[in-house]
Amino acid sequence: MEHEVIYDIIFAGGGTSGCVAAGRLAMMDKSLKILILEAGEHTLDKPEHTQPARYINHLKPGSKTVSFHVSKPSEHVNGRATVTASGRCLGGGSSVNFLMYNRAAASDFNDWETKFENPGWSSKDLIPLLRKTETYQIKEDEPTHGYSGPLKVSYGGAYTKAGRQFLEVAAQYDKERGSTHDPNAMFECNVYGRWPKWIDSETGHRSDVPHHFIYNQRDNKNLHVITGKTVKRVIFEGNRAVGVEYVNDIISNPDSDRSIFVARASRLVVVSAGAFGSPAILERSGVGQYDILKKHGVDVKVDLPGVGENYQDHQIVPVPFLASDDADTLDALFRGDEDEEKEQTRLYEKGKGLIAHNGFDSGIKMRPTKDDLEVLGPAFRSRWESFFADSADKAVIWLGVGSCYLGANTSAPSKYFSAIVVANYPESVGSVHISSREDVNAPYDFTTGFLNDPADVTVLQWGYKKVRELARRLGIYRGEYVPENPVFPNESEAKRSHDRSPVDIRAPDIVYSVEDNLVIEQYIKQRVRTGWHSLGTCAMKPRQESGVVDSHLNVYGVKGLKVVGMSIAPQNVGANTYSTALVIGEKAASIISAELSTEDQSD
């Protein structure tokens, strides 16, 4: 066995929250000896990570920068086994995501404090940390935004016709909802707006975590990052975590040996391996549901039934449409067109153009009107009354358009735009558990829970109809991409596959028959997919309510062990999860720093 180096703190996983927490702690106290162990590779100055439009490459078959998790087949999604990707490189999702600047509702965090008994996690506590992380380049003096943080927020290097026209159409077609200059102020929703991105307006670069929290501290000799290493389990002495066992990652290093390495921590072990990796590390360490641990031959350290449960995600239905020849889309870049690459690279040298963009320029966090609630019907009524009605900042869905095709047939030589429907707070939940005690690469025992609750189907049906009406009024609309749209009966008014131009803004809405609604329901079951926003599997809740960590992120039943990351979210948030992952990292750093300071004073 190699010489065991002793660190103050070990981070088991180098994702978004873990890197923020480790980076902040290293900035606060350069004498702290910190180790980050990450299964994936470094991202330093690699164009596929720094250039925003390259995000699509991470989802292609054979990608080594994300892990693809295959769920159990489910009758609720027509017997499909759905695939969910998660980041597997330094920075995790921050290095590979779609760069959407989308913040949780204030009431989401307030729920964390009141509903789940986590003092210090309300919006009042977390908004200052959100502000600390960012530099908001869009508009000065906005009270919930920050202006001196390391991560830049802007509109990116272009403003696409799809995004512009979506807002123009919405202003005329959906006058009841109105518009806003800031759809992410956190205290309101149900208004249309131009959508920001995690992109630096000056350089056009992605605002990721590694380049702004880790790589900028290369002179700190006490901040150690080792990539290509997968943490197997936490080492305990008595009831205290004192280190980790880890192995070479066979995806990053396919020819490496299978030796087990040990790293020791004198003060703290932090499990920060995401909604999949974190519960797996705990379970292999003997912390989890008794029956699951015994099934796989793991000695039970702590019977903690909540580990791996409470899996949540956002359920997404992308609907592709054909776009006009003059539309500015990312499709040619996605296909690797040489002429487009040359032209966009020229623009990118000044931080402009479609490489400095993600294709998403506008959207709305939408709540139903009184008439909409009638359409949604009794399947959604109880969910509305118990969860949404008294929280005016909670949106039921997110609707928007992307200036690109988001499907399997990426070689199709056309221009597209995609209308997106996102269920923000699905009722359905799933679970993630290990399938092997020893094999860290064994597939997870994974259930998404997608559409298990009928209310989720109803929400997505309503959203599809809403976004379809908006899409077919856009000036760039040139018809449906038939292979990936619902197939309505020939005699149905809903069958519009022959349309090749936009309808008038005053055109009546499509009327759907009972048979049409069944077609849409089947389409959703066949089409729904992950939002890549996995969370909740090590929930920060009371132990008696299947919680895994307390409000200080301590794992119940042991000492010297915390979990940091989206896995600790006790409940979904109505937004892409990057912003929330950042604030969890910031909050973790402040908690850990305060505890270390107290320890130092007591020594």
PATI-74746 format. One record per residue (C-alpha): residue in one letter; y, x, z. Coordinates in steps of 0.1 Angstrom, whole numbers, plus 5000, padded with zeros to 4 digits. Last residue first. Layout:
<atom "A",<Y,X,Z>>
...
//
This chain:
<atom "D",<5233,4919,5212>>
<atom "S",<5249,4885,5218>>
<atom "Q",<5278,4892,5196>>
<atom "D",<5256,4904,5167>>
<atom "E",<5234,4872,5170>>
<atom "T",<5265,4850,5169>>
<atom "S",<5277,4869,5138>>
<atom "L",<5244,4865,5121>>
<atom "E",<5245,4827,5128>>
<atom "A",<5280,4824,5113>>
<atom "S",<5270,4844,5082>>
<atom "I",<5239,4823,5077>>
<atom "I",<5258,4790,5079>>
<atom "S",<5286,4802,5057>>
<atom "A",<5262,4816,5031>>
<atom "A",<5241,4784,5031>>
<atom "K",<5273,4764,5025>>
<atom "E",<5282,4785,4995>>
<atom "G",<5247,4783,4981>>
<atom "I",<5245,4745,4986>>
<atom "V",<5279,4743,4969>>
<atom "L",<5266,4762,4938>>
<atom "A",<5235,4740,4936>>
<atom "T",<5257,4709,4937>>
<atom "S",<5278,4722,4908>>
<atom "Y",<5247,4730,4888>>
<atom "T",<5230,4697,4894>>
<atom "N",<5242,4676,4866>>
<atom "A",<5257,4645,4882>>
<atom "G",<5251,4614,4903>>
<atom "V",<5233,4632,4931>>
<atom "N",<5197,4624,4942>>
<atom "Q",<5187,4622,4978>>
<atom "P",<5176,4646,5005>>
<atom "A",<5188,4677,4986>>
<atom "I",<5169,4707,5001>>
<atom "S",<5150,4714,4968>>
<atom "M",<5184,4720,4951>>
<atom "G",<5186,4754,4967>>
<atom "V",<5182,4772,5001>>
<atom "V",<5152,4771,5024>>
<atom "K",<5153,4788,5058>>
<atom "L",<5129,4809,5078>>
<atom "G",<5136,4829,5109>>
<atom "K",<5118,4806,5132>>
<atom "V",<5090,4780,5127>>
<atom "G",<5083,4743,5133>>
<atom "Y",<5109,4728,5110>>
<atom "V",<5123,4750,5083>>
<atom "N",<5159,4760,5091>>
<atom "L",<5185,4748,5065>>
<atom "H",<5212,4745,5092>>
<atom "S",<5211,4707,5087>>
<atom "D",<5174,4707,5094>>
<atom "V",<5146,4716,5069>>
<atom "V",<5114,4699,5057>>
<atom "G",<5122,4662,5063>>
<atom "S",<5095,4636,5061>>
<atom "E",<5115,4610,5081>>
<atom "Q",<5102,4623,5115>>
<atom "R",<5114,4657,5106>>
<atom "P",<5150,4645,5101>>
<atom "K",<5162,4652,5066>>
<atom "M",<5171,4682,5045>>
<atom "A",<5144,4677,5019>>
<atom "C",<5121,4705,5007>>
<atom "T",<5110,4687,4975>>
<atom "G",<5144,4671,4968>>
<atom "L",<5154,4684,4934>>
<atom "S",<5146,4687,4897>>
<atom "H",<5176,4684,4874>>
<atom "W",<5161,4694,4840>>
<atom "G",<5173,4660,4828>>
<atom "T",<5136,4651,4822>>
<atom "R",<5125,4628,4795>>
<atom "V",<5124,4592,4784>>
<atom "R",<5113,4587,4748>>
<atom "Q",<5079,4569,4749>>
<atom "K",<5088,4547,4778>>
<atom "I",<5123,4542,4764>>
<atom "Y",<5109,4531,4730>>
<atom "Q",<5085,4508,4747>>
<atom "E",<5113,4490,4765>>
<atom "I",<5134,4490,4734>>
<atom "V",<5106,4472,4714>>
<atom "L",<5102,4447,4743>>
<atom "N",<5139,4440,4742>>
<atom "D",<5136,4433,4704>>
<atom "E",<5108,4408,4710>>
<atom "V",<5129,4389,4735>>
<atom "S",<5157,4389,4710>>
<atom "Y",<5187,4413,4709>>
<atom "V",<5222,4404,4698>>
<atom "I",<5241,4433,4683>>
<atom "D",<5277,4434,4694>>
<atom "P",<5303,4418,4672>>
<atom "A",<5323,4440,4649>>
<atom "R",<5359,4446,4661>>
<atom "I",<5357,4484,4659>>
<atom "D",<5345,4480,4623>>
<atom "V",<5310,4493,4616>>
<atom "P",<5303,4529,4608>>
<atom "S",<5285,4540,4576>>
<atom "R",<5249,4544,4565>>
<atom "D",<5234,4512,4578>>
<atom "H",<5198,4507,4565>>
<atom "S",<5182,4515,4599>>
<atom "R",<5201,4485,4614>>
<atom "K",<5173,4464,4628>>
<atom "A",<5188,4446,4658>>
<atom "E",<5193,4414,4638>>
<atom "S",<5155,4412,4635>>
<atom "E",<5137,4401,4604>>
<atom "N",<5123,4436,4597>>
<atom "P",<5110,4439,4632>>
<atom "F",<5127,4467,4652>>
<atom "V",<5116,4504,4652>>
<atom "P",<5135,4521,4680>>
<atom "N",<5151,4554,4670>>
<atom "E",<5135,4589,4667>>
<atom "P",<5120,4588,4632>>
<atom "V",<5150,4567,4619>>
<atom "Y",<5178,4591,4625>>
<atom "E",<5202,4562,4626>>
<atom "G",<5231,4559,4603>>
<atom "R",<5260,4579,4589>>
<atom "Y",<5283,4579,4620>>
<atom "I",<5312,4604,4617>>
<atom "G",<5339,4577,4621>>
<atom "L",<5322,4565,4654>>
<atom "R",<5316,4528,4656>>
<atom "R",<5278,4531,4654>>
<atom "A",<5278,4554,4684>>
<atom "L",<5297,4530,4708>>
<atom "E",<5274,4501,4701>>
<atom "R",<5244,4524,4705>>
<atom "V",<5257,4537,4738>>
<atom "K",<5259,4503,4754>>
<atom "K",<5225,4491,4741>>
<atom "Y",<5208,4523,4753>>
<atom "G",<5224,4521,4787>>
<atom "W",<5211,4486,4793>>
<atom "Q",<5176,4496,4784>>
<atom "L",<5179,4527,4806>>
<atom "V",<5189,4506,4836>>
<atom "T",<5161,4481,4830>>
<atom "V",<5135,4508,4828>>
<atom "D",<5147,4523,4861>>
<atom "A",<5146,4489,4878>>
<atom "P",<5109,4486,4868>>
<atom "D",<5100,4514,4893>>
<atom "N",<5074,4539,4882>>
<atom "L",<5098,4548,4854>>
<atom "F",<5094,4585,4859>>
<atom "G",<5074,4594,4890>>
<atom "T",<5074,4630,4880>>
<atom "T",<5039,4639,4893>>
<atom "F",<5030,4675,4896>>
<atom "D",<4999,4693,4909>>
<atom "Y",<5014,4726,4899>>
<atom "P",<4998,4748,4873>>
<atom "A",<4982,4780,4886>>
<atom "N",<5005,4810,4882>>
<atom "V",<5007,4819,4919>>
<atom "D",<4969,4820,4921>>
<atom "E",<4959,4825,4957>>
<atom "R",<4959,4791,4975>>
<atom "S",<4955,4771,4943>>
<atom "S",<4967,4736,4930>>
<atom "I",<5000,4738,4948>>
<atom "H",<5021,4706,4952>>
<atom "V",<5050,4688,4935>>
<atom "S",<5058,4651,4941>>
<atom "G",<5073,4620,4925>>
<atom "V",<5102,4596,4929>>
<atom "S",<5113,4564,4912>>
<atom "E",<5145,4546,4922>>
<atom "P",<5164,4566,4896>>
<atom "Y",<5199,4576,4906>>
<atom "N",<5219,4589,4876>>
<atom "A",<5199,4573,4848>>
<atom "V",<5212,4593,4818>>
<atom "V",<5218,4578,4784>>
<atom "I",<5228,4603,4756>>
<atom "A",<5240,4596,4721>>
<atom "S",<5231,4625,4699>>
<atom "F",<5251,4637,4669>>
<atom "Y",<5236,4650,4637>>
<atom "K",<5241,4672,4607>>
<atom "S",<5213,4678,4583>>
<atom "P",<5188,4704,4573>>
<atom "A",<5159,4693,4596>>
<atom "S",<5147,4726,4612>>
<atom "T",<5152,4714,4648>>
<atom "N",<5125,4686,4645>>
<atom "A",<5116,4684,4682>>
<atom "G",<5148,4667,4695>>
<atom "L",<5183,4672,4707>>
<atom "Y",<5204,4671,4675>>
<atom "C",<5239,4683,4679>>
<atom "S",<5275,4672,4686>>
<atom "G",<5266,4656,4719>>
<atom "V",<5276,4621,4729>>
<atom "G",<5282,4604,4762>>
<atom "L",<5268,4579,4787>>
<atom "W",<5261,4586,4824>>
<atom "I",<5244,4558,4843>>
<atom "V",<5246,4539,4876>>
<atom "A",<5278,4555,4887>>
<atom "K",<5285,4560,4924>>
<atom "D",<5322,4562,4932>>
<atom "A",<5325,4526,4942>>
<atom "S",<5299,4529,4969>>
<atom "D",<5295,4495,4985>>
<atom "A",<5277,4479,4955>>
<atom "F",<5256,4510,4946>>
<atom "F",<5227,4514,4970>>
<atom "S",<5215,4481,4986>>
<atom "E",<5232,4456,4964>>
<atom "W",<5225,4474,4931>>
<atom "R",<5189,4482,4940>>
<atom "S",<5183,4446,4949>>
<atom "R",<5198,4433,4917>>
<atom "F",<5180,4457,4893>>
<atom "A",<5149,4437,4885>>
<atom "P",<5169,4405,4890>>
<atom "G",<5190,4409,4859>>
<atom "L",<5205,4438,4841>>
<atom "V",<5222,4414,4818>>
<atom "E",<5238,4395,4847>>
<atom "L",<5249,4428,4862>>
<atom "D",<5265,4436,4828>>
<atom "D",<5286,4404,4830>>
<atom "K",<5299,4414,4865>>
<atom "T",<5307,4449,4851>>
<atom "P",<5281,4477,4854>>
<atom "R",<5291,4512,4865>>
<atom "M",<5295,4541,4841>>
<atom "K",<5300,4578,4846>>
<atom "I",<5316,4583,4812>>
<atom "G",<5314,4608,4784>>
<atom "S",<5332,4633,4763>>
<atom "D",<5330,4668,4748>>
<atom "F",<5294,4678,4747>>
<atom "G",<5285,4703,4720>>
<atom "N",<5279,4732,4743>>
<atom "H",<5308,4754,4733>>
<atom "A",<5319,4790,4730>>
<atom "I",<5295,4795,4701>>
<atom "L",<5312,4765,4685>>
<atom "G",<5346,4782,4681>>
<atom "K",<5368,4802,4703>>
<atom "G",<5367,4831,4728>>
<atom "K",<5386,4854,4704>>
<atom "E",<5355,4872,4692>>
<atom "Y",<5339,4838,4692>>
<atom "L",<5358,4828,4661>>
<atom "R",<5343,4857,4640>>
<atom "T",<5309,4849,4655>>
<atom "Q",<5313,4813,4644>>
<atom "E",<5319,4823,4608>>
<atom "K",<5290,4848,4606>>
<atom "E",<5265,4825,4625>>
<atom "E",<5275,4796,4602>>
<atom "D",<5268,4817,4571>>
<atom "E",<5235,4830,4585>>
<atom "D",<5221,4795,4595>>
<atom "G",<5201,4801,4628>>
<atom "R",<5188,4766,4631>>
<atom "F",<5206,4760,4664>>
<atom "L",<5237,4774,4648>>
<atom "A",<5235,4751,4619>>
<atom "D",<5230,4721,4643>>
<atom "L",<5259,4729,4666>>
<atom "T",<5281,4702,4650>>
<atom "D",<5315,4699,4634>>
<atom "A",<5314,4667,4613>>
<atom "D",<5326,4670,4577>>
<atom "D",<5292,4663,4562>>
<atom "S",<5290,4630,4582>>
<atom "A",<5266,4626,4611>>
<atom "L",<5230,4612,4613>>
<atom "F",<5221,4597,4647>>
<atom "P",<5199,4609,4675>>
<atom "V",<5192,4589,4708>>
<atom "P",<5186,4610,4738>>
<atom "V",<5170,4591,4768>>
<atom "I",<5173,4609,4801>>
<atom "Q",<5158,4604,4835>>
<atom "H",<5175,4624,4862>>
<atom "D",<5152,4642,4887>>
<atom "Q",<5136,4636,4920>>
<atom "Y",<5106,4650,4940>>
<atom "N",<5105,4634,4975>>
<atom "E",<5073,4652,4984>>
<atom "G",<5066,4689,4980>>
<atom "V",<5069,4696,5017>>
<atom "G",<5075,4663,5035>>
<atom "P",<5041,4663,5054>>
<atom "L",<5049,4693,5076>>
<atom "D",<5018,4703,5095>>
<atom "V",<5029,4738,5105>>
<atom "K",<5007,4769,5103>>
<atom "V",<4977,4753,5086>>
<atom "D",<4953,4778,5072>>
<atom "V",<4951,4774,5035>>
<atom "G",<4917,4765,5020>>
<atom "H",<4931,4745,4991>>
<atom "K",<4920,4711,5004>>
<atom "K",<4931,4722,5039>>
<atom "L",<4966,4727,5028>>
<atom "I",<4968,4694,5010>>
<atom "D",<4954,4675,5040>>
<atom "Y",<4977,4691,5065>>
<atom "Q",<5009,4685,5045>>
<atom "G",<5030,4717,5045>>
<atom "V",<5036,4751,5060>>
<atom "G",<5006,4773,5057>>
<atom "S",<5022,4801,5037>>
<atom "R",<5007,4789,5004>>
<atom "E",<5024,4756,5012>>
<atom "L",<5058,4771,5019>>
<atom "I",<5057,4792,4987>>
<atom "A",<5047,4761,4967>>
<atom "P",<5075,4740,4983>>
<atom "S",<5100,4766,4971>>
<atom "G",<5087,4773,4936>>
<atom "F",<5089,4738,4922>>
<atom "A",<5123,4725,4935>>
<atom "G",<5138,4760,4933>>
<atom "A",<5127,4794,4944>>
<atom "S",<5151,4800,4973>>
<atom "V",<5130,4806,5003>>
<atom "V",<5152,4826,5027>>
<atom "V",<5136,4850,5051>>
<atom "L",<5158,4862,5080>>
<atom "R",<5166,4889,5106>>
<atom "S",<5143,4919,5103>>
<atom "A",<5128,4912,5069>>
<atom "R",<5098,4930,5056>>
<atom "A",<5087,4933,5020>>
<atom "V",<5050,4935,5011>>
<atom "F",<5033,4941,4978>>
<atom "I",<5000,4926,4965>>
<atom "S",<4985,4944,4936>>
<atom "R",<4976,4924,4904>>
<atom "D",<4984,4951,4879>>
<atom "S",<5010,4948,4852>>
<atom "D",<5002,4942,4815>>
<atom "P",<5018,4908,4813>>
<atom "N",<5050,4919,4830>>
<atom "S",<5076,4891,4827>>
<atom "I",<5049,4865,4822>>
<atom "I",<5024,4882,4846>>
<atom "D",<5049,4883,4875>>
<atom "N",<5039,4913,4897>>
<atom "V",<5030,4902,4932>>
<atom "Y",<5048,4893,4964>>
<atom "E",<5040,4891,5001>>
<atom "V",<5069,4881,5023>>
<atom "G",<5086,4892,5055>>
<atom "V",<5091,4885,5092>>
<atom "A",<5089,4848,5096>>
<atom "R",<5086,4839,5132>>
<atom "N",<5060,4817,5149>>
<atom "G",<5036,4844,5158>>
<atom "E",<5043,4871,5133>>
<atom "F",<5046,4853,5101>>
<atom "I",<5045,4866,5065>>
<atom "V",<5058,4842,5038>>
<atom "R",<5037,4837,5007>>
<atom "K",<5032,4846,4971>>
<atom "V",<5066,4856,4960>>
<atom "T",<5067,4864,4922>>
<atom "K",<5081,4897,4910>>
<atom "G",<5095,4905,4875>>
<atom "T",<5129,4912,4889>>
<atom "I",<5139,4933,4919>>
<atom "V",<5175,4929,4931>>
<atom "H",<5188,4950,4960>>
<atom "L",<5222,4946,4977>>
<atom "N",<5225,4975,5001>>
<atom "K",<5238,4999,4975>>
<atom "N",<5269,4978,4969>>
<atom "D",<5284,4995,4938>>
<atom "R",<5265,4970,4916>>
<atom "Q",<5286,4942,4931>>
<atom "N",<5299,4926,4899>>
<atom "Y",<5262,4922,4889>>
<atom "I",<5255,4898,4918>>
<atom "F",<5281,4871,4923>>
<atom "H",<5300,4867,4890>>
<atom "H",<5276,4880,4864>>
<atom "P",<5246,4866,4883>>
<atom "V",<5261,4831,4888>>
<atom "D",<5269,4819,4854>>
<atom "S",<5302,4809,4839>>
<atom "R",<5292,4812,4802>>
<atom "H",<5316,4832,4781>>
<atom "G",<5343,4820,4758>>
<atom "T",<5364,4849,4768>>
<atom "E",<5397,4832,4776>>
<atom "S",<5386,4796,4782>>
<atom "D",<5358,4807,4805>>
<atom "I",<5329,4782,4801>>
<atom "W",<5313,4760,4828>>
<atom "K",<5323,4729,4808>>
<atom "P",<5347,4701,4810>>
<atom "W",<5342,4666,4796>>
<atom "R",<5370,4645,4780>>
<atom "G",<5371,4612,4798>>
<atom "Y",<5360,4576,4800>>
<atom "V",<5364,4556,4832>>
<atom "N",<5337,4540,4854>>
<atom "C",<5341,4566,4882>>
<atom "E",<5362,4574,4912>>
<atom "F",<5362,4597,4943>>
<atom "M",<5346,4628,4928>>
<atom "A",<5376,4642,4908>>
<atom "N",<5351,4648,4880>>
<atom "P",<5361,4624,4853>>
<atom "D",<5396,4641,4852>>
<atom "H",<5421,4631,4826>>
<atom "T",<5410,4594,4830>>
<atom "S",<5402,4565,4807>>
<atom "G",<5400,4527,4808>>
<atom "R",<5370,4505,4818>>
<atom "E",<5380,4470,4806>>
<atom "K",<5392,4484,4772>>
<atom "D",<5357,4490,4760>>
<atom "Y",<5361,4489,4722>>
<atom "Q",<5395,4502,4717>>
<atom "A",<5397,4531,4742>>
<atom "A",<5359,4536,4738>>
<atom "V",<5364,4542,4700>>
<atom "E",<5390,4569,4706>>
<atom "L",<5370,4585,4733>>
<atom "F",<5339,4587,4712>>
<atom "Q",<5360,4599,4682>>
<atom "R",<5372,4630,4701>>
<atom "G",<5337,4639,4713>>
<atom "A",<5321,4634,4679>>
<atom "K",<5349,4651,4661>>
<atom "T",<5344,4683,4682>>
<atom "Y",<5370,4699,4704>>
<atom "A",<5364,4737,4703>>
<atom "G",<5363,4768,4724>>
<atom "G",<5353,4755,4758>>
<atom "Y",<5369,4726,4776>>
<atom "S",<5374,4748,4807>>
<atom "V",<5359,4758,4840>>
<atom "K",<5358,4794,4852>>
<atom "L",<5335,4807,4879>>
<atom "P",<5348,4834,4902>>
<atom "G",<5371,4812,4923>>
<atom "S",<5409,4813,4924>>
<atom "Y",<5420,4779,4911>>
<atom "G",<5399,4753,4928>>
<atom "H",<5396,4716,4922>>
<atom "T",<5397,4686,4945>>
<atom "P",<5435,4684,4947>>
<atom "E",<5444,4690,4910>>
<atom "D",<5474,4713,4910>>
<atom "E",<5470,4728,4876>>
<atom "K",<5451,4713,4846>>
<atom "I",<5422,4727,4825>>
<atom "Q",<5415,4762,4838>>
<atom "Y",<5398,4752,4870>>
<atom "T",<5389,4785,4887>>
<atom "E",<5357,4777,4907>>
<atom "T",<5336,4787,4937>>
<atom "K",<5362,4781,4965>>
<atom "R",<5370,4746,4952>>
<atom "L",<5334,4735,4957>>
<atom "L",<5335,4751,4991>>
<atom "P",<5366,4732,5001>>
<atom "I",<5349,4700,4987>>
<atom "L",<5319,4706,5010>>
<atom "D",<5331,4697,5044>>
<atom "K",<5352,4666,5035>>
<atom "S",<5324,4656,5011>>
<atom "S",<5300,4655,5041>>
<atom "W",<5275,4683,5049>>
<atom "G",<5287,4694,5083>>
<atom "P",<5265,4671,5103>>
<atom "N",<5232,4663,5085>>
<atom "E",<5218,4630,5098>>
<atom "F",<5202,4617,5066>>
<atom "K",<5223,4585,5061>>
<atom "T",<5254,4600,5077>>
<atom "E",<5257,4636,5065>>
<atom "W",<5237,4636,5033>>
<atom "D",<5252,4601,5026>>
<atom "N",<5287,4616,5027>>
<atom "F",<5275,4642,5002>>
<atom "D",<5266,4615,4977>>
<atom "S",<5297,4595,4987>>
<atom "A",<5319,4622,4972>>
<atom "A",<5302,4616,4939>>
<atom "A",<5284,4647,4925>>
<atom "R",<5302,4669,4901>>
<atom "N",<5296,4675,4864>>
<atom "Y",<5307,4706,4845>>
<atom "M",<5279,4706,4819>>
<atom "L",<5269,4742,4810>>
<atom "F",<5237,4731,4792>>
<atom "N",<5216,4753,4815>>
<atom "V",<5202,4788,4809>>
<atom "S",<5219,4813,4832>>
<atom "S",<5231,4788,4859>>
<atom "G",<5196,4773,4859>>
<atom "G",<5180,4804,4875>>
<atom "G",<5206,4831,4882>>
<atom "L",<5181,4859,4875>>
<atom "C",<5155,4844,4852>>
<atom "R",<5130,4817,4855>>
<atom "G",<5150,4785,4851>>
<atom "S",<5132,4752,4853>>
<atom "A",<5117,4731,4825>>
<atom "T",<5100,4697,4829>>
<atom "V",<5073,4685,4806>>
<atom "T",<5060,4650,4805>>
<atom "A",<5023,4641,4804>>
<atom "R",<5023,4609,4784>>
<atom "G",<5002,4578,4791>>
<atom "N",<5028,4554,4778>>
<atom "V",<5056,4566,4802>>
<atom "H",<5046,4542,4830>>
<atom "E",<5009,4549,4824>>
<atom "S",<5014,4584,4836>>
<atom "P",<4999,4617,4825>>
<atom "K",<5001,4644,4853>>
<atom "S",<5031,4666,4848>>
<atom "V",<5035,4697,4828>>
<atom "H",<5059,4724,4842>>
<atom "F",<5075,4746,4816>>
<atom "S",<5091,4777,4832>>
<atom "V",<5123,4790,4818>>
<atom "T",<5135,4824,4806>>
<atom "K",<5102,4834,4790>>
<atom "S",<5105,4810,4760>>
<atom "G",<5073,4807,4740>>
<atom "P",<5082,4772,4727>>
<atom "K",<5119,4767,4725>>
<atom "L",<5138,4755,4756>>
<atom "H",<5157,4788,4763>>
<atom "N",<5169,4789,4727>>
<atom "I",<5189,4757,4732>>
<atom "Y",<5212,4774,4756>>
<atom "R",<5225,4797,4729>>
<atom "A",<5257,4777,4725>>
<atom "P",<5272,4791,4757>>
<atom "Q",<5271,4829,4749>>
<atom "T",<5265,4848,4781>>
<atom "H",<5228,4841,4785>>
<atom "E",<5214,4845,4750>>
<atom "P",<5240,4871,4745>>
<atom "K",<5225,4894,4772>>
<atom "D",<5252,4911,4792>>
<atom "L",<5231,4913,4824>>
<atom "T",<5204,4886,4823>>
<atom "H",<5176,4903,4843>>
<atom "E",<5141,4889,4840>>
<atom "G",<5120,4863,4857>>
<atom "A",<5100,4863,4889>>
<atom "E",<5129,4870,4912>>
<atom "L",<5129,4889,4945>>
<atom "I",<5164,4893,4961>>
<atom "L",<5167,4918,4989>>
<atom "I",<5196,4922,5012>>
<atom "K",<5205,4950,5036>>
<atom "L",<5237,4939,5053>>
<atom "S",<5262,4967,5056>>
<atom "K",<5284,4953,5029>>
<atom "D",<5293,4923,5051>>
<atom "M",<5312,4895,5036>>
<atom "M",<5306,4905,4999>>
<atom "A",<5269,4909,5006>>
<atom "L",<5268,4875,5022>>
<atom "R",<5285,4859,4993>>
<atom "G",<5262,4874,4968>>
<atom "A",<5231,4864,4987>>
<atom "A",<5243,4828,4991>>
<atom "V",<5254,4826,4954>>
<atom "C",<5222,4843,4942>>
<atom "G",<5200,4819,4963>>
<atom "S",<5218,4788,4951>>
<atom "T",<5215,4796,4914>>
<atom "G",<5180,4811,4913>>
<atom "G",<5169,4845,4925>>
<atom "G",<5137,4836,4944>>
<atom "A",<5124,4846,4978>>
<atom "F",<5156,4859,4993>>
<atom "I",<5150,4886,5019>>
<atom "I",<5175,4893,5047>>
<atom "D",<5179,4923,5070>>
<atom "Y",<5156,4945,5049>>
<atom "I",<5127,4967,5059>>
<atom "V",<5112,4989,5032>>
<atom "E",<5074,4990,5034>>
<atom "H",<5060,5022,5019>>
<atom "E",<5035,5012,4991>>
<atom "M",<5000,5000,5000>>
//
